[in-house]
Amino acid sequence: MVKLYLRAGHGGRYVGTAGNGLIEKQETLRHVLALAEQLSHYDVELKLARTTDVTVELADSIREANNWGANLYYSSHINGFNDSSAYGYDSHIYTSPDAESIRVQNILHPKQAAVWVKHGSRDRGKKRSNFAELRETKMASILIENGFITNYNDAQLLKKASFIQELTAATVEGLVELYGLKKKEASEVPAKMYIVQPGDNLYRIARKHNMTLSDLTNLNPHITDPSYIEVGDIIFLTPPSAFEVDYAVMNRQLILCQKKIEEYEVLGKEINLLSQRFLS
């Protein structure tokens, strides 16, 4: 069976880059968890470097993937730059890549890039780099940079659950093509889900899908207070698996973290204005 090693860049004390209310270590985890959730419905073995915000040394991830005998090492990152006008998606393989890494990039890159271009960003091209993750892994490896967290428009895309879903679907499509992945039996099909939009509440969502409020709340144990949902929350319309519920919980935690960051940024600006008035 095909083995895919998924690494969410940074984590724990390694924050990565930040901007526009987002932190790289959180957004890479969001992407990898979404990818793992979708891939869990295929006949494939998955190993994640991390599933929460913990510190995992890069050398440990490389060693784990090598010892496990992965077919592919997939590393998710987000770019940052001191010039906020820099934007777009790119992917990286080693400077002297093997044929399989070239094949992986040739198939995955255009599928992921197309999603960014469709939503107004750009394709910065297929690149070759001397990163340790690409140099020291024994299998095909690719590192993707999902936009610039320091660019306002790229960051707004990363904040949209619908965009992450579309990007994830494109990535899965590429992996299916690469390895001929087959879906598991019908009994293991993924739960149908709805992404909360502005103005939604559980009652309206239930009516829209011809369900009772009680049915909907029973399907969504991660929504502990039915009167309180967030834009971007995942609402299950059919019975979810335990993995899907875990992903929905993590998705909500990331949404709440983003709100806190935005609140702190607003508070920081207000404090700065008051300080300027006081000192002037």
Secondary structure as the mmCIF struct_conf table of DSSP 4:
data_model
#
loop_
_struct_conf.conf_type_id
_struct_conf.id
_struct_conf.beg_label_comp_id
_struct_conf.beg_label_asym_id
_struct_conf.beg_label_seq_id
_struct_conf.end_label_comp_id
_struct_conf.end_label_asym_id
_struct_conf.end_label_seq_id
STRN STRN1 LYS A 3 ALA A 8
BEND BEND1 GLY A 9 GLY A 9
STRN STRN2 GLY A 11 GLY A 11
TURN_TY1_P TURN_TY1_P1 GLY A 12 ARG A 13
STRN STRN3 TYR A 14 TYR A 14
STRN STRN4 ALA A 18 GLY A 19
TURN_TY1_P TURN_TY1_P2 ASN A 20 GLY A 21
STRN STRN5 LEU A 22 ILE A 23
HELX_RH_AL_P HELX_RH_AL_P1 GLU A 24 LEU A 39
TURN_TY1_P TURN_TY1_P3 SER A 40 HIS A 41
STRN STRN6 TYR A 42 TYR A 42
BEND BEND2 ASP A 43 ASP A 43
STRN STRN7 GLU A 45 LEU A 48
BEND BEND3 ALA A 49 ALA A 49
BEND BEND4 THR A 51 ASP A 53
HELX_RH_AL_P HELX_RH_AL_P2 LEU A 58 TRP A 68
TURN_TY1_P TURN_TY1_P4 GLY A 69 GLY A 69
BEND BEND5 ASN A 71 ASN A 71
STRN STRN8 LEU A 72 ASN A 79
BEND BEND6 ASN A 82 ASP A 83
TURN_TY1_P TURN_TY1_P5 SER A 84 SER A 85
STRN STRN9 TYR A 89 TYR A 94
BEND BEND7 THR A 95 SER A 96
HELX_RH_AL_P HELX_RH_AL_P3 ALA A 99 LYS A 118
TURN_TY1_P TURN_TY1_P6 HIS A 119 GLY A 120
STRN STRN10 ASP A 123 SER A 129
HELX_RH_AL_P HELX_RH_AL_P4 ALA A 132 ARG A 135
BEND BEND8 GLU A 136 GLU A 136
BEND BEND9 LYS A 138 MET A 139
STRN STRN11 ALA A 140 PHE A 148
TURN_TY1_P TURN_TY1_P7 ILE A 149 THR A 150
BEND BEND10 ASN A 151 ASN A 151
HELX_RH_AL_P HELX_RH_AL_P5 TYR A 152 LEU A 158
TURN_TY1_P TURN_TY1_P8 LYS A 159 LYS A 159
HELX_RH_AL_P HELX_RH_AL_P6 ALA A 161 TYR A 179
TURN_TY1_P TURN_TY1_P9 GLY A 180 GLY A 180
STRN STRN12 LYS A 183 LYS A 183
HELX_RH_3T_P HELX_RH_3T_P1 ALA A 186 GLU A 188
HELX_LH_PP_P HELX_LH_PP_P1 VAL A 189 LYS A 192
STRN STRN13 MET A 193 ILE A 195
TURN_TY1_P TURN_TY1_P10 PRO A 198 GLY A 199
HELX_RH_AL_P HELX_RH_AL_P7 LEU A 202 LYS A 208
TURN_TY1_P TURN_TY1_P11 HIS A 209 ASN A 210
HELX_RH_AL_P HELX_RH_AL_P8 LEU A 213 LEU A 219
TURN_TY1_P TURN_TY1_P12 PRO A 221 HIS A 222
BEND BEND11 THR A 224 THR A 224
TURN_TY1_P TURN_TY1_P13 PRO A 226 SER A 227
TURN_TY1_P TURN_TY1_P14 VAL A 231 GLY A 232
STRN STRN14 ILE A 234 PHE A 236
BEND BEND12 LEU A 237 THR A 238
HELX_LH_PP_P HELX_LH_PP_P2 PRO A 239 SER A 241
HELX_RH_AL_P HELX_RH_AL_P9 ALA A 242 LEU A 279
#
